[in-house]
Amino acid sequence: MAFYDHYINPERGALDSDQYSETAQPATGQTIYAGGVISVDTSGEYINGVPAGKMPYFAMDNGDDPDVDDTNNYFATAGVLALAGVAPYQIATTEYVDGPSYVPGMLLMAGTVGDAGKITERTAGNDVIGVIGVTAEIEKRIANVTFDTLVFWLCWRPVLS
């Protein structure tokens, strides 16, 4: 797996990401990817997707990175680092549903079922996890590799009943 297969980068925002992040292990059977939208289950572990009313997080690591997964005795740290969905950041990620025409001002939600862990266009009745600013999709070029990202501001707004 190449670094650009699952990519996230805080493009703009607060200087100290430690103030807006948390670390936890992936739940058993969950494949967490950098840039994916995740949440915390009742055991305090990360799962893909975001149930209604739960705060979203955005994974900064892959769940099987050597510093997260201790199955190969790499002396793993505490787990996957993730930005809280209320953090003041604009992020770029590869983890979005391909298909919708993403445009400035569009509200976003966490994908469901087969798209759990990905970001997509919000539909009525679902929590808002972000909003696209001036630019929606950006082609990144790092180390002579070009790949697409979705760029948006974190903006969690749960649906209130």
Beta strands, then each sheet from edge to edge (+ up, - down):
strand 1: 8-13
strand 2: 21-24
strand 3: 37-40
strand 4: 46-48
strand 5: 57-59
strand 6: 80-84
strand 7: 89-93
strand 8: 107-110
strand 9: 119-121
strand 10: 128-131
strand 11: 137-142
strand 12: 145-157
sheet 1: 1+ 7- 12+ 10- 8+ 9-
sheet 2: 1+ 7- 12+ 11-
sheet 3: 2+ 6- 5+ 3- 4+
end
